[in-house]
Amino acid sequence: MIRSQKFWIAVCAVIFAVSVIACVIILTRPHGSKVIIKQDGRVVMTLDLDRESDRTVEFVYEGRKNVLEIKNGGVRMLSADCPDHVCVHTGWLRSGIPIVCLPNKLTVEFADSEEDAVAR
């Protein structure tokens, strides 16, 4: 391999690595502290994570229960009475990735993610 080919391969590798790091930073940075919780399409609760104390909140839908944990300025689904537990395995709420429990029709997302979706 000639020197110029090695140089361009190295340049491309550096550009790729920087792009991956930028994507991770953009996708994991918090978008704000306002969180909207909807059940069956209706807003049931709005939270300001900067002002919330550590606690758990229960949501019941047709006899099934979801338990939301608010802790250290973050929010996650602690437990759920649904068959697949995708909402629980989603982990802590991150920007761009809402917590969704389809069987219980519950969504948890940052408030500004709705504005982003409308703007697009």
N, C-alpha and C positions, 0 to 999 in steps of 0.2 A: 504494500500500500504506500502510496506516495505521501509526502508530508502535507500537501494541501488537502488531500482527502481526510487525513487524520484531524487536521485543523477544523474542517467544516463539520465533521462528525462531532467533535468536542463542542463546537458552537451550538449545534442543534441540540445536543444533550443538555447543555446549560440552559438554553431557552425552554426546553421541555420541563426541566426541573423547576425553574422559576415559575412557569405557568401552573404547574401542579400545586406548588406552595401557595401561589396567589389564590387559586380556586379554593383550597382548603381554608385559608384565612377568610375569604369572602363568605363562604357558606357557613362557617362556624361562628362568625362574629354576631353578637346580639344585635337585633334590630330595634331594640327599645325595651321598655319595661311593661308596656301595656299588653295584656293577654285577653283574648276574647274566647269564651267557652260557649259553644252552641250545642243544643240538643234538639234534634228533629227540625233543624233549620232556624230555630229561634235562639236569640242570645239569652242565656240564662244567668251569665255572670261575666263581669269585666273585672280584671285584676290589674293592679299596679304593683309589679313585683318589687319595686323599690320601697314600697310602703307596707307590704304584706308581712305579717309575722309567720313563723313556721307553724304549719297546721295541715290537717287533712280535711278534704271536703268530699262528701258522698253525693252521687247523682244516681237516681233510680229511674229506670225506664222499663215499663211493662214487667215489673217484678225483678229485673236484673239490676245489679249495682256496679258502679264504677267508683273507685276511690282515687282521688287526685291528691298528690302530695305537693305542698308548697314549702320549699326549704332553701335557705341561703340564697334567695333571689332567683331561684329556678323552680320549674314545675315539671312534674312527670306523673304518669298514670301508675299508681302503686299497685292496684289490683283491679280485676274486672271479672264479672260473671258472664264472659262470652267464651265461645268454644276455642277460638284461635289465639287469643291474647296478643295479637299484633300490637295493640295500643300499649301494652305493658312493655313489650320488647323494644318499642321505639326509643325508650329511655327519656332523658331530659329533653325538654323542648328546645329546639335549635332553629335558627332562622332558615326559612325556606322549607322546613320539614315539619308539617303539623302533626299532632298526635290525633289519630282517627280511630274510633271504635265503630265500625260499620254496624254490627248487630244491635248496638245500643244507641246508634245515631248520635254519637257525641264527637265533637271536634274541639281541639284546643290549638290555638294559633296566635302568633303575635298580631296585634291590631293593625300594624302597618302593612302586613302581608296582603290584606284585603285591598288596601289602596294601591299596592304594587300591581295586583292582578287586574284591577280596573284600568290602571294607566297603560298596561300592555295591551 
